[in-house]
Amino acid sequence: MKTVVSVNNLYAGYQDKHVLKDVAFSINNGEMIGIIGPNGAGKSTLLKTIRGLLPAQSGEICIFGNEIQKYSEREFACRVAYLQQQVDVSFGYSGKELVMAGRYPYLEWWQGERLEDEIIVQQCMEYTGVWDLAEKSVDQVSGGQKQRILLAKVLAQKTPLLFLDEPTTGLDIVYQEEIFRFCKALCKAGKTVVMVVHELNLAAKFCDRLLLVANGGILADGEPGEVLTSEYLSDAYKAPVKVLKNSASGGVEVTIIPREEDESRKEALVKAICDNCMGMK
């Protein structure tokens, strides 16, 4: 199976601070990879770095056999589509205009949008359920609608490799699962998807492999059943974790086991708050 992403001895972070140290992994064509881990562990930092948006502090990152520094931005955009976690869209772009931006890597500076581009944009917006927002300004739609417009833009880019940073943010449970199903279908058709995921149940159900980011590196790398264990998750999240596997759905149920001392502190805090409220009556 062809390797599409190769990372070796990667150190990543901001200025002189290392967020990730000595990271190494590879991703094969057709895989659906979920990057999981606690808040602040470096999941988005990892994705930004292998996309080239955040310079690596040291190490090697290769995409389709070439170091990422050797690609022009346009060449890279024809190979990798990237959905950021937070995108500030201003200037009153309509939904259709924003999605059409996903087609720009394929156009010369003097070209206008082609019929082919119009068709692709409509198909992607119809799939994500936002074609009715094609002419509406993006700054006038809800957070969930905006996320689906941005996802349509990524799909319209039609790249063999997709990096998605929490693609289901702001989406209801129906669209969350639909996005995972669609990403799985893309992988079966030969594309590769790497996504930052918080929904561990969906990650277990749909991802081929999981990278558990914690403690400054990759704590675990393997199939969902190998990574989603009480031992690994308790270590990553610094709390007692119980994992129950649902054989019917293929998912998991992750439960935090309360510590007795934590429960005592919470009870004391609740009592103090309630007592203060009573005194204000």
N, C-alpha and C positions, 0 to 999 in steps of 0.2 A: 504494500500500500504506500502511495506517495506521501512524503512528508511535506506539508505546506507551511508549517510554522516550526522554527527551531530556536530555542532560547538556551544559552549557555552562560554560566557564571555571571548572571545579571545582577547588578546592584542598581536600585532605583530609589528615587526620593526627590527631595526638594532642597536645593542649595547644598549645604554640607551634611544634611540629615539623611541617613539611610532609612527608608521605610521597608525595603525588601533587600535581602542579602543573599548572594550566591544562589540565585534561582535558576533552575534548569528543568526544561520539559520540552516535549515535541508534540505536535498535533498532526494527525494524518488526514488526508483528503476524505471528506464524507462524514467526519466525526461531528457530533454535537457535544460541545464542552461547556460545562457549567462551572463558573468560578464562584465559590461560596466562602463564607467566613464572617466573623463579627464586624461590626461597624469600626472603621478606622484601621482595619488590618492591612489595607493596601490593595484591595481588589480593583478599584478604579485606577489607582496608580499603575498597577500592572498592565491593565488594558491600554491606558494612555501611552505607556512606554513602548509596548510592542507595536502600537500604531504609529509611533514616531512623533506624537504630539508633545511628549515629555522626554527630553534627552536622557538617555541612559547614563548613569554615573560611570559605569564600566560594564564590560561584558559584550556578548554578541547576540544579535537578533537577526534571523534570516526569515524572509517571506518568499515562498516559491523558489528557494535555493539561492537567493541573493540577499546580501546585507541591505537593510532598509535604507541606509544612507545613499545607496546607489540609484534609488528610484527618484525621478522627479515627482512633484506633488501630483501632477496629472496622471502619470504612469501608476502611481500608488492608488489614486482614486478609482482607476479602472480595475484594480485588483482587490481592493479592500474597502468596504463600506463600514462606516462607524457611526453608531448612535450614541451620542453623549448622554450622560446622566441628567444634566441640566443644560438647557439651551435657552438663551435669551433671544427671542425673535422680535425684532422691532421693525420700524419703517413701514408698518401696515401691509406687509405681504399678504396676499390671499393664500388660501390653502393650496390651490393649484400652482401658484407661482413658487411656493416653497418646495413642493414635491418636484416640480420641473427642474429645480436646481440639482437634483440627483442625476439629471441627464447631461449636465454641462461638461463633464469630463470627455464626452464623446463628440462634442461639437467644436468646430473651429471658431475662432473669435468673431469671424464675419458671418457665421451661420445663425439663422433663426431656428426656432423649434421646428422639427420635421413632423410629418404625420405619424411616423413610427413613434416619436417621443410622446406625442399627444395620446396615442393609444396606450402606451405603457403607463403613463401617468394616470389615466382614467382607470385602467385595470387595477393598479396598486391602491388607488384611493377607494375603489369599490370594495376591494378585498378587506381593507382596514375599516370600512364602514364610514368613510368621511367624504364620499363624492358629493353629497349634498352640501358640503362646506367648501366646495371648490372656489367659489367667488367671495367667500366671507373672509374678512381680515382675521389673521391668526391671533392677533391680540384681543379679539372679541369672543374667542371660544373658550370652553372649559379646559382645565388641565388634562383631563383624560382625552378629550378630543384633540388637543394639541399633540399629545403623545402619539396618537394614532396617525396624525398627519406627518409627524417626523418619521415614524416607522415606515409610512408609505414612501417617503423620500429615500430612505435607505434601500427599500426594495426596488425602487425605480432605478437605482444605480446599477443593478444587475451585475454585481461582482461575484466572483467565485468564493470569496471569503467575507464573512460578515462578523464584525465586532459589535456587540450590543450591550450597553451598560444599563442594566435594570430596565429592559424593554417593556415590562408590564407595569411600571410605575403609573399610578392613577387610573388603571383599568379595572373594570369589575371582573368578577370571577369567570364569567363566560369568555370575555376577551382574553383574559390571562391564559386560560387553557388553550384557546384558539391560536394564540401566538405561538405557544409551545408546539402545538400540533403542526402548524405551518412550518416552523423551523425544522421540525423532524422530517417533514416532507421534502423540504429543500435539501437536507442532508442525504436523503435517500436518492434524490435526483443528481447528486454529485457535488453539491456545494458544501462548504464547511462553516459552521456557526460556533462562535465563542461568545458566551454571554455571562455577565455578572448576574447572579440569581440570589434572591432572598427567600423565595418560596421553596423550601427544602422538599416538600411533598412533590411539587411539579418537577423539580430537579431530579428526584429519584425516579420519577415515572418516565421522563422523556430523555434525559441526557445519557449519552454513551459513557462519558467519563466526567469525574468531578475533580477540580483542583481546590483543595481546602487551604485557603490563605490564612495564616495565623503565626504569631510569634516571630514575625520578621521574615517569613519565607513560605514555602509550600510544605505544609505539615503532612498532607496526604494527597496522593494522586492515584486514582484508580476508578473502577466501576462503582456506581452508587452504593452497592451493598458493601463494598470494601471500605469506603470512605465514611459513610453515614453510620458510624458506630458510637456507642456511648463513650468509649475511651477517647476517640479522636475529638468528638464534639465537646466533651467535658473539658478537655485540654484547651481547645480553641476558644471556647466561650467563657472559660474560667468559672464554670458553674456545673453542679451535678446534672447530667442530662440522661434521660431514659429514651431509648429509641424502640418503637414498636413498628414492625413491618406489616403492611397490609397486602397479603398475598392476592387478594381479589383485584385491587386497583393498581398494584405495583408501586404504590407510594409508601410513605412513612409518616408516622406521627411522632414528633419530637416534643418531649415534655421536660420542662425544667423542674427539678425536684427541689422544693424550697428548703433552705437551711433553717434549722430551728432558731439560730440567733438572728437571721434576717427577718423571720416572721415575728419575733419578739420586738424588734426595732419598728417594724411596720405597725404593729398593734399599738405601741406606745405613741407613734406619730399620729395615727388616726385618732387616738383618744385625746391627744393634745389639741388637734385641730377642732374636734367636735366640742371639746370643753371651751375653747375660745369662741366658737360660734354661739354656744349657749349663753356665754357672758355678754354677747352683743344684743341679745333679745330684750 
